[in-house]
C-alpha cells in the first residue's frame, strides 16, 4: 500500500513502548479478554494448506489495541480481532515486518505476538518483509538506518540475517509460516538507492536472492512471493517479472496489489474494469512466467460498504475460477477510521480510508468471505 495512505501518528504510542520485548501482548501491554465462556471459544480448527486463501492483513492490530480499539461480533459481543477474522470467514493472516521501527510496532517481537494468535486459531500465515524501518512501497523503499552505509554484499548479508532471525523467532515459537514476501510492492526494487532497479538491476537480484535463500533455510516448504502494486497494469507487471526472469531471481509466487477504485472528479471511478484488467493480467502472468499468483492486498472505500461488498464478491468469485490464483488478502479490514470521502490526512489506522469496519464491527463489505 502506498506511503501516503499509511504514515502513522506514532508519538503517543511511543510513550507506551517500555518493556515491549518482554511483554507477551506487544508494546502496549493491552490484554484482550481471554476469559470467554466455553460456548464462546473461537474456532481453532486448522485450515488445510493448498486451499484458496481468504486472507486479512491485520498488522495494525496490536497498535490499535494499544490505542483502546475493541472489536465486536455482529451480535455485539466483544471478541479478539484475530478470532473475529476467522469467524468472518478468513483462513489466513498476513503480517508485515519492519527492521527497527522507533516505537516497536511491526518489529519482529510484535509480529510474533500476532502470529501466535493466528497459529493458535489454526490460521495460515504470510510474513511480509518490508526491509525498511517504515513503510516500503513503489515510491518509498528506504534502507534501514542501521544498514544505510553498507555496500551491496554487506547489505545483502543484512537482509539474510534479518530474514533468518525473524523467521527463526517464529519457528522457535511453533509458528508455521506458509508464505513469505521478500520485499513489499517492489515495483522499483527495494533498499534504495543500492537496490533500485533503474540504477543497478543486478543489485536487486542479489538482494532478492539472499532473501529467498534465507527463507528456505528456516522454512524450506514456505512459498516466496515477489510483490508488485497495481495488479491491473499488465505492461508494468510484465516489465518487472521479465527483469526477474532475465536476472534469474528465485521466487515461487507472483504477488499483486489491487485497489480497484479511487476518488476523482468528486466520485469513485468504476471498479469493475480495473478488476477485469487485473483478472486478465493474472492469466497472462501465469501463462508467461509459469508461476501462480496471489492478490496480497485489496481494499475498497470504507464508507461505501455495498459497493465494497459487490467488488469483493466479484473478485473472490472470479479469482477462484483461475486455477493458478491461490488467494486474496484484504488489507487491514479491521480499521474504521474514516467515513467520508477524500478527507483523511494519512495519519495511521484511525485515518485509513479502505478498511471494512464501523464502530468495531464488520460491515457487509466482508460478507463474501463467509461463503
Secondary structure, 3 states (H helix, E strand, C coil): CCHHHCCCCCHHHHCCCCCHHHCCCCCCCCCCCCCCCHHHCCCCCCCCCCCCEEEEECCCHHHHHHCCCCCECCCCCECCHHHHHHHCCCCEEEEEECCCCCCCCCCHHHHHHHHHHHHHCCCEEEEEECCCCCCCECCECECCHHHCCCCHHHHHHHHHHHHHHHHHHHHHCCCCCCEEEECCCCCCECCECCCECCCCHHHHHHHHHHHHHHHHHHCCCCEEEEEECCCCCHHHHHHHHHHHHHCCCCCCEEEEEECCCCEECCEECCHHHHHHHHHHHHHHHHHHHCCEEEEEEECCCCCCHHHHHHHHHHHHHHHHCCCCEEEEEEECCCCCCCCCCCCCCCCCHHHCCCCCEECCEECHHHHHHHC
